[in-house]
């Protein structure tokens, strides 16, 4: 069991060494703990070394290594703090509904909710989310029940995975290929066939930015 001062000193050294590899000076330790002399710091360090919490490293000034932390101490903020920090750093994108990763389904236009995602899942521009219905894109790692994050766009390159609006009323998630005046929507599942349309039949509504995996 550590004394209060030993615990305070150990945590002080640990926090300082997280920001660099040098422990605080004896004067800094003394001032932080409100002690009058350095001899008190020497005694605290000796006690921490004897108990296996600290190790003195040879041939280096102020060379200490934290071997273990006090029981019950954590570097992490408490759960309430963690939740608040996570919420403050999340992005909200509208959830438009379900999209077929098989045959096209009726176009989804109405927003019916939203999802919270880490900012690393989106880039510049507007984004929206869709729930995947079907298994035609499983070889691209997109499974039935996943939520895809789509960046709004009206154009895309060959090979991009896109949200394609077909004939103004059906929408699907497929890999895009242009061939002359045709647009080919390619599934990523050998059980499904490519869908070939005239260019004027297909409107690109977005490109895949990321996805959220759902485990059943």
mmCIF file of the C-alpha atoms, coordinates in Angstrom:
data_MODEL
# 
_entry.id   MODEL 
# 
loop_
_atom_site.group_PDB 
_atom_site.id 
_atom_site.type_symbol 
_atom_site.label_atom_id 
_atom_site.label_alt_id 
_atom_site.label_comp_id 
_atom_site.label_asym_id 
_atom_site.label_entity_id 
_atom_site.label_seq_id 
_atom_site.pdbx_PDB_ins_code 
_atom_site.Cartn_x 
_atom_site.Cartn_y 
_atom_site.Cartn_z 
_atom_site.occupancy 
_atom_site.B_iso_or_equiv 
_atom_site.pdbx_formal_charge 
_atom_site.auth_seq_id 
_atom_site.auth_comp_id 
_atom_site.auth_asym_id 
_atom_site.auth_atom_id 
_atom_site.pdbx_PDB_model_num 
ATOM 1   C CA . UNK A 1 1   ? 0.000   0.000   0.000   1.00 0.00 ? 1   UNK A CA 1 
ATOM 2   C CA . UNK A 1 2   ? 1.407   3.370   -1.023  1.00 0.00 ? 2   UNK A CA 1 
ATOM 3   C CA . UNK A 1 3   ? 1.229   6.457   1.107   1.00 0.00 ? 3   UNK A CA 1 
ATOM 4   C CA . UNK A 1 4   ? -0.661  9.443   -0.275  1.00 0.00 ? 4   UNK A CA 1 
ATOM 5   C CA . UNK A 1 5   ? 2.570   11.277  -1.098  1.00 0.00 ? 5   UNK A CA 1 
ATOM 6   C CA . UNK A 1 6   ? 4.096   8.212   -2.764  1.00 0.00 ? 6   UNK A CA 1 
ATOM 7   C CA . UNK A 1 7   ? 1.004   7.825   -4.920  1.00 0.00 ? 7   UNK A CA 1 
ATOM 8   C CA . UNK A 1 8   ? 0.996   11.522  -5.841  1.00 0.00 ? 8   UNK A CA 1 
ATOM 9   C CA . UNK A 1 9   ? 4.672   11.431  -6.774  1.00 0.00 ? 9   UNK A CA 1 
ATOM 10  C CA . UNK A 1 10  ? 4.352   8.263   -8.829  1.00 0.00 ? 10  UNK A CA 1 
ATOM 11  C CA . UNK A 1 11  ? 1.428   9.682   -10.831 1.00 0.00 ? 11  UNK A CA 1 
ATOM 12  C CA . UNK A 1 12  ? 3.293   12.974  -11.318 1.00 0.00 ? 12  UNK A CA 1 
ATOM 13  C CA . UNK A 1 13  ? 6.341   11.164  -12.720 1.00 0.00 ? 13  UNK A CA 1 
ATOM 14  C CA . UNK A 1 14  ? 4.167   8.955   -14.936 1.00 0.00 ? 14  UNK A CA 1 
ATOM 15  C CA . UNK A 1 15  ? 2.238   11.872  -16.437 1.00 0.00 ? 15  UNK A CA 1 
ATOM 16  C CA . UNK A 1 16  ? 5.398   13.889  -17.110 1.00 0.00 ? 16  UNK A CA 1 
ATOM 17  C CA . UNK A 1 17  ? 7.094   10.948  -18.782 1.00 0.00 ? 17  UNK A CA 1 
ATOM 18  C CA . UNK A 1 18  ? 4.094   10.374  -21.045 1.00 0.00 ? 18  UNK A CA 1 
ATOM 19  C CA . UNK A 1 19  ? 4.941   13.730  -22.639 1.00 0.00 ? 19  UNK A CA 1 
ATOM 20  C CA . UNK A 1 20  ? 8.685   12.983  -22.853 1.00 0.00 ? 20  UNK A CA 1 
ATOM 21  C CA . UNK A 1 21  ? 11.321  10.600  -21.569 1.00 0.00 ? 21  UNK A CA 1 
ATOM 22  C CA . UNK A 1 22  ? 12.638  12.779  -18.728 1.00 0.00 ? 22  UNK A CA 1 
ATOM 23  C CA . UNK A 1 23  ? 11.204  12.754  -15.225 1.00 0.00 ? 23  UNK A CA 1 
ATOM 24  C CA . UNK A 1 24  ? 10.511  16.072  -13.481 1.00 0.00 ? 24  UNK A CA 1 
ATOM 25  C CA . UNK A 1 25  ? 13.382  17.585  -11.526 1.00 0.00 ? 25  UNK A CA 1 
ATOM 26  C CA . UNK A 1 26  ? 13.597  17.138  -7.757  1.00 0.00 ? 26  UNK A CA 1 
ATOM 27  C CA . UNK A 1 27  ? 12.656  20.790  -7.312  1.00 0.00 ? 27  UNK A CA 1 
ATOM 28  C CA . UNK A 1 28  ? 9.570   20.307  -9.505  1.00 0.00 ? 28  UNK A CA 1 
ATOM 29  C CA . UNK A 1 29  ? 8.611   17.205  -7.532  1.00 0.00 ? 29  UNK A CA 1 
ATOM 30  C CA . UNK A 1 30  ? 9.108   19.040  -4.237  1.00 0.00 ? 30  UNK A CA 1 
ATOM 31  C CA . UNK A 1 31  ? 6.990   22.017  -5.320  1.00 0.00 ? 31  UNK A CA 1 
ATOM 32  C CA . UNK A 1 32  ? 4.227   19.829  -6.762  1.00 0.00 ? 32  UNK A CA 1 
ATOM 33  C CA . UNK A 1 33  ? 3.947   17.826  -3.548  1.00 0.00 ? 33  UNK A CA 1 
ATOM 34  C CA . UNK A 1 34  ? 4.318   20.845  -1.244  1.00 0.00 ? 34  UNK A CA 1 
ATOM 35  C CA . UNK A 1 35  ? 7.428   19.531  0.490   1.00 0.00 ? 35  UNK A CA 1 
ATOM 36  C CA . UNK A 1 36  ? 10.053  21.770  2.056   1.00 0.00 ? 36  UNK A CA 1 
ATOM 37  C CA . UNK A 1 37  ? 13.171  19.798  1.135   1.00 0.00 ? 37  UNK A CA 1 
ATOM 38  C CA . UNK A 1 38  ? 14.525  17.487  -1.538  1.00 0.00 ? 38  UNK A CA 1 
ATOM 39  C CA . UNK A 1 39  ? 15.328  14.890  1.082   1.00 0.00 ? 39  UNK A CA 1 
ATOM 40  C CA . UNK A 1 40  ? 11.631  14.120  1.345   1.00 0.00 ? 40  UNK A CA 1 
ATOM 41  C CA . UNK A 1 41  ? 11.563  13.414  -2.395  1.00 0.00 ? 41  UNK A CA 1 
ATOM 42  C CA . UNK A 1 42  ? 14.595  11.132  -2.073  1.00 0.00 ? 42  UNK A CA 1 
ATOM 43  C CA . UNK A 1 43  ? 12.802  9.124   0.622   1.00 0.00 ? 43  UNK A CA 1 
ATOM 44  C CA . UNK A 1 44  ? 9.609   8.862   -1.483  1.00 0.00 ? 44  UNK A CA 1 
ATOM 45  C CA . UNK A 1 45  ? 11.525  7.686   -4.540  1.00 0.00 ? 45  UNK A CA 1 
ATOM 46  C CA . UNK A 1 46  ? 13.485  5.159   -2.492  1.00 0.00 ? 46  UNK A CA 1 
ATOM 47  C CA . UNK A 1 47  ? 10.223  3.773   -1.123  1.00 0.00 ? 47  UNK A CA 1 
ATOM 48  C CA . UNK A 1 48  ? 8.731   3.511   -4.623  1.00 0.00 ? 48  UNK A CA 1 
ATOM 49  C CA . UNK A 1 49  ? 11.845  1.733   -5.890  1.00 0.00 ? 49  UNK A CA 1 
ATOM 50  C CA . UNK A 1 50  ? 11.796  -0.718  -2.969  1.00 0.00 ? 50  UNK A CA 1 
ATOM 51  C CA . UNK A 1 51  ? 8.130   -1.516  -3.663  1.00 0.00 ? 51  UNK A CA 1 
ATOM 52  C CA . UNK A 1 52  ? 8.763   -2.107  -7.359  1.00 0.00 ? 52  UNK A CA 1 
ATOM 53  C CA . UNK A 1 53  ? 6.903   0.929   -8.698  1.00 0.00 ? 53  UNK A CA 1 
ATOM 54  C CA . UNK A 1 54  ? 9.989   2.786   -9.921  1.00 0.00 ? 54  UNK A CA 1 
ATOM 55  C CA . UNK A 1 55  ? 13.410  1.808   -11.205 1.00 0.00 ? 55  UNK A CA 1 
ATOM 56  C CA . UNK A 1 56  ? 16.493  4.006   -11.222 1.00 0.00 ? 56  UNK A CA 1 
ATOM 57  C CA . UNK A 1 57  ? 18.350  3.779   -14.528 1.00 0.00 ? 57  UNK A CA 1 
ATOM 58  C CA . UNK A 1 58  ? 22.157  4.001   -14.361 1.00 0.00 ? 58  UNK A CA 1 
ATOM 59  C CA . UNK A 1 59  ? 24.330  6.590   -16.085 1.00 0.00 ? 59  UNK A CA 1 
ATOM 60  C CA . UNK A 1 60  ? 21.531  9.052   -16.777 1.00 0.00 ? 60  UNK A CA 1 
ATOM 61  C CA . UNK A 1 61  ? 20.555  12.147  -14.824 1.00 0.00 ? 61  UNK A CA 1 
ATOM 62  C CA . UNK A 1 62  ? 16.972  12.134  -13.490 1.00 0.00 ? 62  UNK A CA 1 
ATOM 63  C CA . UNK A 1 63  ? 16.642  8.670   -15.051 1.00 0.00 ? 63  UNK A CA 1 
ATOM 64  C CA . UNK A 1 64  ? 13.606  6.923   -13.648 1.00 0.00 ? 64  UNK A CA 1 
ATOM 65  C CA . UNK A 1 65  ? 11.334  4.307   -15.182 1.00 0.00 ? 65  UNK A CA 1 
ATOM 66  C CA . UNK A 1 66  ? 7.783   3.670   -14.015 1.00 0.00 ? 66  UNK A CA 1 
ATOM 67  C CA . UNK A 1 67  ? 7.411   -0.098  -13.632 1.00 0.00 ? 67  UNK A CA 1 
ATOM 68  C CA . UNK A 1 68  ? 3.783   -0.147  -12.513 1.00 0.00 ? 68  UNK A CA 1 
ATOM 69  C CA . UNK A 1 69  ? 1.034   2.265   -11.531 1.00 0.00 ? 69  UNK A CA 1 
ATOM 70  C CA . UNK A 1 70  ? -0.953  2.522   -8.295  1.00 0.00 ? 70  UNK A CA 1 
ATOM 71  C CA . UNK A 1 71  ? -3.836  0.117   -7.904  1.00 0.00 ? 71  UNK A CA 1 
ATOM 72  C CA . UNK A 1 72  ? -7.048  1.615   -9.299  1.00 0.00 ? 72  UNK A CA 1 
ATOM 73  C CA . UNK A 1 73  ? -5.256  4.295   -11.321 1.00 0.00 ? 73  UNK A CA 1 
ATOM 74  C CA . UNK A 1 74  ? -6.159  4.611   -14.997 1.00 0.00 ? 74  UNK A CA 1 
ATOM 75  C CA . UNK A 1 75  ? -4.913  6.884   -17.755 1.00 0.00 ? 75  UNK A CA 1 
ATOM 76  C CA . UNK A 1 76  ? -8.387  6.913   -19.229 1.00 0.00 ? 76  UNK A CA 1 
ATOM 77  C CA . UNK A 1 77  ? -11.024 9.516   -18.298 1.00 0.00 ? 77  UNK A CA 1 
ATOM 78  C CA . UNK A 1 78  ? -14.058 8.222   -16.467 1.00 0.00 ? 78  UNK A CA 1 
ATOM 79  C CA . UNK A 1 79  ? -16.979 6.822   -18.443 1.00 0.00 ? 79  UNK A CA 1 
ATOM 80  C CA . UNK A 1 80  ? -18.961 10.043  -18.349 1.00 0.00 ? 80  UNK A CA 1 
ATOM 81  C CA . UNK A 1 81  ? -15.964 12.008  -19.629 1.00 0.00 ? 81  UNK A CA 1 
ATOM 82  C CA . UNK A 1 82  ? -15.295 9.409   -22.325 1.00 0.00 ? 82  UNK A CA 1 
ATOM 83  C CA . UNK A 1 83  ? -18.886 9.587   -23.511 1.00 0.00 ? 83  UNK A CA 1 
ATOM 84  C CA . UNK A 1 84  ? -18.835 13.375  -23.624 1.00 0.00 ? 84  UNK A CA 1 
ATOM 85  C CA . UNK A 1 85  ? -15.540 13.447  -25.511 1.00 0.00 ? 85  UNK A CA 1 
ATOM 86  C CA . UNK A 1 86  ? -16.738 10.837  -27.996 1.00 0.00 ? 86  UNK A CA 1 
ATOM 87  C CA . UNK A 1 87  ? -20.017 12.663  -28.600 1.00 0.00 ? 87  UNK A CA 1 
ATOM 88  C CA . UNK A 1 88  ? -18.243 15.955  -29.175 1.00 0.00 ? 88  UNK A CA 1 
ATOM 89  C CA . UNK A 1 89  ? -16.030 14.445  -31.861 1.00 0.00 ? 89  UNK A CA 1 
ATOM 90  C CA . UNK A 1 90  ? -18.687 12.503  -33.784 1.00 0.00 ? 90  UNK A CA 1 
ATOM 91  C CA . UNK A 1 91  ? -20.239 13.538  -37.088 1.00 0.00 ? 91  UNK A CA 1 
ATOM 92  C CA . UNK A 1 92  ? -23.986 13.284  -37.731 1.00 0.00 ? 92  UNK A CA 1 
ATOM 93  C CA . UNK A 1 93  ? -25.108 12.219  -41.194 1.00 0.00 ? 93  UNK A CA 1 
ATOM 94  C CA . UNK A 1 94  ? -28.699 11.657  -42.346 1.00 0.00 ? 94  UNK A CA 1 
ATOM 95  C CA . UNK A 1 95  ? -29.888 8.069   -42.747 1.00 0.00 ? 95  UNK A CA 1 
ATOM 96  C CA . UNK A 1 96  ? -32.015 7.809   -45.889 1.00 0.00 ? 96  UNK A CA 1 
ATOM 97  C CA . UNK A 1 97  ? -33.175 4.206   -45.546 1.00 0.00 ? 97  UNK A CA 1 
ATOM 98  C CA . UNK A 1 98  ? -32.314 0.916   -47.249 1.00 0.00 ? 98  UNK A CA 1 
ATOM 99  C CA . UNK A 1 99  ? -30.561 0.436   -50.570 1.00 0.00 ? 99  UNK A CA 1 
ATOM 100 C CA . UNK A 1 100 ? -30.480 -2.752  -52.596 1.00 0.00 ? 100 UNK A CA 1 
ATOM 101 C CA . UNK A 1 101 ? -27.152 -4.408  -53.074 1.00 0.00 ? 101 UNK A CA 1 
ATOM 102 C CA . UNK A 1 102 ? -29.012 -6.833  -55.345 1.00 0.00 ? 102 UNK A CA 1 
ATOM 103 C CA . UNK A 1 103 ? -31.695 -5.777  -57.769 1.00 0.00 ? 103 UNK A CA 1 
ATOM 104 C CA . UNK A 1 104 ? -32.639 -2.071  -57.825 1.00 0.00 ? 104 UNK A CA 1 
ATOM 105 C CA . UNK A 1 105 ? -35.380 -0.971  -55.424 1.00 0.00 ? 105 UNK A CA 1 
ATOM 106 C CA . UNK A 1 106 ? -37.656 2.044   -55.338 1.00 0.00 ? 106 UNK A CA 1 
ATOM 107 C CA . UNK A 1 107 ? -35.611 5.210   -54.904 1.00 0.00 ? 107 UNK A CA 1 
ATOM 108 C CA . UNK A 1 108 ? -35.034 6.409   -51.367 1.00 0.00 ? 108 UNK A CA 1 
ATOM 109 C CA . UNK A 1 109 ? -35.616 10.121  -51.035 1.00 0.00 ? 109 UNK A CA 1 
ATOM 110 C CA . UNK A 1 110 ? -36.961 10.825  -47.559 1.00 0.00 ? 110 UNK A CA 1 
ATOM 111 C CA . UNK A 1 111 ? -34.679 11.241  -44.569 1.00 0.00 ? 111 UNK A CA 1 
ATOM 112 C CA . UNK A 1 112 ? -35.887 9.078   -41.704 1.00 0.00 ? 112 UNK A CA 1 
ATOM 113 C CA . UNK A 1 113 ? -33.137 9.338   -39.133 1.00 0.00 ? 113 UNK A CA 1 
ATOM 114 C CA . UNK A 1 114 ? -29.426 9.895   -38.667 1.00 0.00 ? 114 UNK A CA 1 
ATOM 115 C CA . UNK A 1 115 ? -26.298 8.057   -37.607 1.00 0.00 ? 115 UNK A CA 1 
ATOM 116 C CA . UNK A 1 116 ? -23.292 9.177   -35.559 1.00 0.00 ? 116 UNK A CA 1 
ATOM 117 C CA . UNK A 1 117 ? -19.907 8.327   -37.075 1.00 0.00 ? 117 UNK A CA 1 
ATOM 118 C CA . UNK A 1 118 ? -16.257 9.197   -36.377 1.00 0.00 ? 118 UNK A CA 1 
ATOM 119 C CA . UNK A 1 119 ? -15.003 12.118  -38.490 1.00 0.00 ? 119 UNK A CA 1 
ATOM 120 C CA . UNK A 1 120 ? -12.365 9.846   -40.034 1.00 0.00 ? 120 UNK A CA 1 
ATOM 121 C CA . UNK A 1 121 ? -15.156 8.071   -41.942 1.00 0.00 ? 121 UNK A CA 1 
ATOM 122 C CA . UNK A 1 122 ? -16.001 11.153  -44.008 1.00 0.00 ? 122 UNK A CA 1 
ATOM 123 C CA . UNK A 1 123 ? -14.101 13.688  -46.079 1.00 0.00 ? 123 UNK A CA 1 
ATOM 124 C CA . UNK A 1 124 ? -14.994 17.151  -47.331 1.00 0.00 ? 124 UNK A CA 1 
ATOM 125 C CA . UNK A 1 125 ? -18.479 17.513  -48.793 1.00 0.00 ? 125 UNK A CA 1 
ATOM 126 C CA . UNK A 1 126 ? -21.953 16.263  -47.930 1.00 0.00 ? 126 UNK A CA 1 
ATOM 127 C CA . UNK A 1 127 ? -22.565 12.698  -46.875 1.00 0.00 ? 127 UNK A CA 1 
ATOM 128 C CA . UNK A 1 128 ? -25.513 10.450  -46.105 1.00 0.00 ? 128 UNK A CA 1 
ATOM 129 C CA . UNK A 1 129 ? -25.990 6.903   -44.853 1.00 0.00 ? 129 UNK A CA 1 
ATOM 130 C CA . UNK A 1 130 ? -27.892 3.948   -46.289 1.00 0.00 ? 130 UNK A CA 1 
ATOM 131 C CA . UNK A 1 131 ? -28.605 0.511   -44.880 1.00 0.00 ? 131 UNK A CA 1 
ATOM 132 C CA . UNK A 1 132 ? -27.594 -2.298  -47.224 1.00 0.00 ? 132 UNK A CA 1 
ATOM 133 C CA . UNK A 1 133 ? -30.276 -4.786  -48.251 1.00 0.00 ? 133 UNK A CA 1 
ATOM 134 C CA . UNK A 1 134 ? -28.859 -7.776  -50.118 1.00 0.00 ? 134 UNK A CA 1 
ATOM 135 C CA . UNK A 1 135 ? -25.590 -9.588  -50.726 1.00 0.00 ? 135 UNK A CA 1 
ATOM 136 C CA . UNK A 1 136 ? -24.546 -8.619  -54.244 1.00 0.00 ? 136 UNK A CA 1 
ATOM 137 C CA . UNK A 1 137 ? -21.526 -6.609  -52.983 1.00 0.00 ? 137 UNK A CA 1 
ATOM 138 C CA . UNK A 1 138 ? -20.085 -9.120  -50.526 1.00 0.00 ? 138 UNK A CA 1 
ATOM 139 C CA . UNK A 1 139 ? -16.800 -9.573  -52.425 1.00 0.00 ? 139 UNK A CA 1 
ATOM 140 C CA . UNK A 1 140 ? -16.212 -5.859  -51.886 1.00 0.00 ? 140 UNK A CA 1 
ATOM 141 C CA . UNK A 1 141 ? -16.687 -6.394  -48.149 1.00 0.00 ? 141 UNK A CA 1 
ATOM 142 C CA . UNK A 1 142 ? -20.221 -4.941  -48.089 1.00 0.00 ? 142 UNK A CA 1 
ATOM 143 C CA . UNK A 1 143 ? -22.620 -7.299  -46.347 1.00 0.00 ? 143 UNK A CA 1 
ATOM 144 C CA . UNK A 1 144 ? -26.365 -7.404  -45.899 1.00 0.00 ? 144 UNK A CA 1 
ATOM 145 C CA . UNK A 1 145 ? -27.258 -5.186  -42.929 1.00 0.00 ? 145 UNK A CA 1 
ATOM 146 C CA . UNK A 1 146 ? -24.162 -2.985  -43.125 1.00 0.00 ? 146 UNK A CA 1 
ATOM 147 C CA . UNK A 1 147 ? -24.534 0.800   -43.169 1.00 0.00 ? 147 UNK A CA 1 
ATOM 148 C CA . UNK A 1 148 ? -22.694 2.515   -46.007 1.00 0.00 ? 148 UNK A CA 1 
ATOM 149 C CA . UNK A 1 149 ? -21.590 6.136   -45.798 1.00 0.00 ? 149 UNK A CA 1 
ATOM 150 C CA . UNK A 1 150 ? -22.027 7.843   -49.163 1.00 0.00 ? 150 UNK A CA 1 
ATOM 151 C CA . UNK A 1 151 ? -20.428 11.079  -50.330 1.00 0.00 ? 151 UNK A CA 1 
ATOM 152 C CA . UNK A 1 152 ? -22.839 13.050  -52.476 1.00 0.00 ? 152 UNK A CA 1 
ATOM 153 C CA . UNK A 1 153 ? -21.608 13.255  -56.068 1.00 0.00 ? 153 UNK A CA 1 
ATOM 154 C CA . UNK A 1 154 ? -23.100 13.383  -59.547 1.00 0.00 ? 154 UNK A CA 1 
ATOM 155 C CA . UNK A 1 155 ? -20.097 11.836  -61.270 1.00 0.00 ? 155 UNK A CA 1 
ATOM 156 C CA . UNK A 1 156 ? -17.696 8.972   -60.605 1.00 0.00 ? 156 UNK A CA 1 
ATOM 157 C CA . UNK A 1 157 ? -14.759 7.145   -62.119 1.00 0.00 ? 157 UNK A CA 1 
ATOM 158 C CA . UNK A 1 158 ? -14.677 3.637   -63.510 1.00 0.00 ? 158 UNK A CA 1 
ATOM 159 C CA . UNK A 1 159 ? -14.268 1.217   -60.632 1.00 0.00 ? 159 UNK A CA 1 
ATOM 160 C CA . UNK A 1 160 ? -15.948 3.420   -58.031 1.00 0.00 ? 160 UNK A CA 1 
ATOM 161 C CA . UNK A 1 161 ? -18.731 1.914   -55.938 1.00 0.00 ? 161 UNK A CA 1 
ATOM 162 C CA . UNK A 1 162 ? -21.688 4.210   -56.471 1.00 0.00 ? 162 UNK A CA 1 
ATOM 163 C CA . UNK A 1 163 ? -25.299 4.849   -55.614 1.00 0.00 ? 163 UNK A CA 1 
ATOM 164 C CA . UNK A 1 164 ? -26.968 4.785   -59.018 1.00 0.00 ? 164 UNK A CA 1 
ATOM 165 C CA . UNK A 1 165 ? -30.490 6.002   -59.735 1.00 0.00 ? 165 UNK A CA 1 
ATOM 166 C CA . UNK A 1 166 ? -31.921 4.041   -62.655 1.00 0.00 ? 166 UNK A CA 1 
ATOM 167 C CA . UNK A 1 167 ? -34.722 5.441   -64.832 1.00 0.00 ? 167 UNK A CA 1 
ATOM 168 C CA . UNK A 1 168 ? -35.412 8.085   -62.201 1.00 0.00 ? 168 UNK A CA 1 
ATOM 169 C CA . UNK A 1 169 ? -37.141 5.656   -59.828 1.00 0.00 ? 169 UNK A CA 1 
ATOM 170 C CA . UNK A 1 170 ? -34.892 2.800   -58.752 1.00 0.00 ? 170 UNK A CA 1 
ATOM 171 C CA . UNK A 1 171 ? -31.641 2.994   -56.821 1.00 0.00 ? 171 UNK A CA 1 
ATOM 172 C CA . UNK A 1 172 ? -28.887 0.447   -56.320 1.00 0.00 ? 172 UNK A CA 1 
ATOM 173 C CA . UNK A 1 173 ? -25.339 0.105   -54.961 1.00 0.00 ? 173 UNK A CA 1 
ATOM 174 C CA . UNK A 1 174 ? -22.880 -1.231  -57.549 1.00 0.00 ? 174 UNK A CA 1 
ATOM 175 C CA . UNK A 1 175 ? -19.423 -0.801  -59.037 1.00 0.00 ? 175 UNK A CA 1 
ATOM 176 C CA . UNK A 1 176 ? -19.429 1.568   -61.997 1.00 0.00 ? 176 UNK A CA 1 
ATOM 177 C CA . UNK A 1 177 ? -18.081 0.874   -65.462 1.00 0.00 ? 177 UNK A CA 1 
ATOM 178 C CA . UNK A 1 178 ? -18.544 2.985   -68.590 1.00 0.00 ? 178 UNK A CA 1 
ATOM 179 C CA . UNK A 1 179 ? -18.297 1.331   -72.001 1.00 0.00 ? 179 UNK A CA 1 
ATOM 180 C CA . UNK A 1 180 ? -18.966 3.638   -74.920 1.00 0.00 ? 180 UNK A CA 1 
ATOM 181 C CA . UNK A 1 181 ? -22.488 4.960   -74.549 1.00 0.00 ? 181 UNK A CA 1 
ATOM 182 C CA . UNK A 1 182 ? -23.395 2.330   -71.981 1.00 0.00 ? 182 UNK A CA 1 
ATOM 183 C CA . UNK A 1 183 ? -23.158 2.278   -68.205 1.00 0.00 ? 183 UNK A CA 1 
ATOM 184 C CA . UNK A 1 184 ? -22.569 -1.089  -66.599 1.00 0.00 ? 184 UNK A CA 1 
ATOM 185 C CA . UNK A 1 185 ? -23.419 -1.606  -62.930 1.00 0.00 ? 185 UNK A CA 1 
ATOM 186 C CA . UNK A 1 186 ? -21.282 -4.476  -61.708 1.00 0.00 ? 186 UNK A CA 1 
ATOM 187 C CA . UNK A 1 187 ? -22.106 -6.618  -58.646 1.00 0.00 ? 187 UNK A CA 1 
ATOM 188 C CA . UNK A 1 188 ? -19.411 -8.097  -56.415 1.00 0.00 ? 188 UNK A CA 1 
ATOM 189 C CA . UNK A 1 189 ? -21.025 -11.522 -56.152 1.00 0.00 ? 189 UNK A CA 1 
ATOM 190 C CA . UNK A 1 190 ? -20.767 -14.247 -58.796 1.00 0.00 ? 190 UNK A CA 1 
ATOM 191 C CA . UNK A 1 191 ? -24.438 -15.134 -58.273 1.00 0.00 ? 191 UNK A CA 1 
ATOM 192 C CA . UNK A 1 192 ? -25.534 -11.804 -59.788 1.00 0.00 ? 192 UNK A CA 1 
ATOM 193 C CA . UNK A 1 193 ? -25.285 -10.518 -63.353 1.00 0.00 ? 193 UNK A CA 1 
ATOM 194 C CA . UNK A 1 194 ? -24.064 -7.152  -64.561 1.00 0.00 ? 194 UNK A CA 1 
ATOM 195 C CA . UNK A 1 195 ? -26.757 -4.575  -65.327 1.00 0.00 ? 195 UNK A CA 1 
ATOM 196 C CA . UNK A 1 196 ? -26.304 -2.696  -68.604 1.00 0.00 ? 196 UNK A CA 1 
ATOM 197 C CA . UNK A 1 197 ? -28.063 0.617   -69.278 1.00 0.00 ? 197 UNK A CA 1 
ATOM 198 C CA . UNK A 1 198 ? -27.936 3.474   -71.721 1.00 0.00 ? 198 UNK A CA 1 
ATOM 199 C CA . UNK A 1 199 ? -26.000 6.389   -70.235 1.00 0.00 ? 199 UNK A CA 1 
ATOM 200 C CA . UNK A 1 200 ? -29.100 8.582   -70.011 1.00 0.00 ? 200 UNK A CA 1 
ATOM 201 C CA . UNK A 1 201 ? -30.871 5.985   -67.860 1.00 0.00 ? 201 UNK A CA 1 
ATOM 202 C CA . UNK A 1 202 ? -28.409 6.237   -64.963 1.00 0.00 ? 202 UNK A CA 1 
ATOM 203 C CA . UNK A 1 203 ? -27.811 9.141   -62.605 1.00 0.00 ? 203 UNK A CA 1 
ATOM 204 C CA . UNK A 1 204 ? -24.964 8.956   -60.083 1.00 0.00 ? 204 UNK A CA 1 
ATOM 205 C CA . UNK A 1 205 ? -26.125 10.079  -56.633 1.00 0.00 ? 205 UNK A CA 1 
ATOM 206 C CA . UNK A 1 206 ? -23.023 9.396   -54.600 1.00 0.00 ? 206 UNK A CA 1 
ATOM 207 C CA . UNK A 1 207 ? -19.839 7.409   -54.078 1.00 0.00 ? 207 UNK A CA 1 
ATOM 208 C CA . UNK A 1 208 ? -18.974 5.004   -51.288 1.00 0.00 ? 208 UNK A CA 1 
ATOM 209 C CA . UNK A 1 209 ? -16.894 6.739   -48.598 1.00 0.00 ? 209 UNK A CA 1 
ATOM 210 C CA . UNK A 1 210 ? -16.890 4.123   -45.832 1.00 0.00 ? 210 UNK A CA 1 
ATOM 211 C CA . UNK A 1 211 ? -19.083 1.587   -44.100 1.00 0.00 ? 211 UNK A CA 1 
ATOM 212 C CA . UNK A 1 212 ? -20.167 0.499   -40.668 1.00 0.00 ? 212 UNK A CA 1 
ATOM 213 C CA . UNK A 1 213 ? -20.067 -3.232  -40.121 1.00 0.00 ? 213 UNK A CA 1 
ATOM 214 C CA . UNK A 1 214 ? -23.015 -4.958  -38.456 1.00 0.00 ? 214 UNK A CA 1 
ATOM 215 C CA . UNK A 1 215 ? -22.352 -8.286  -36.736 1.00 0.00 ? 215 UNK A CA 1 
ATOM 216 C CA . UNK A 1 216 ? -25.248 -10.650 -36.184 1.00 0.00 ? 216 UNK A CA 1 
# 
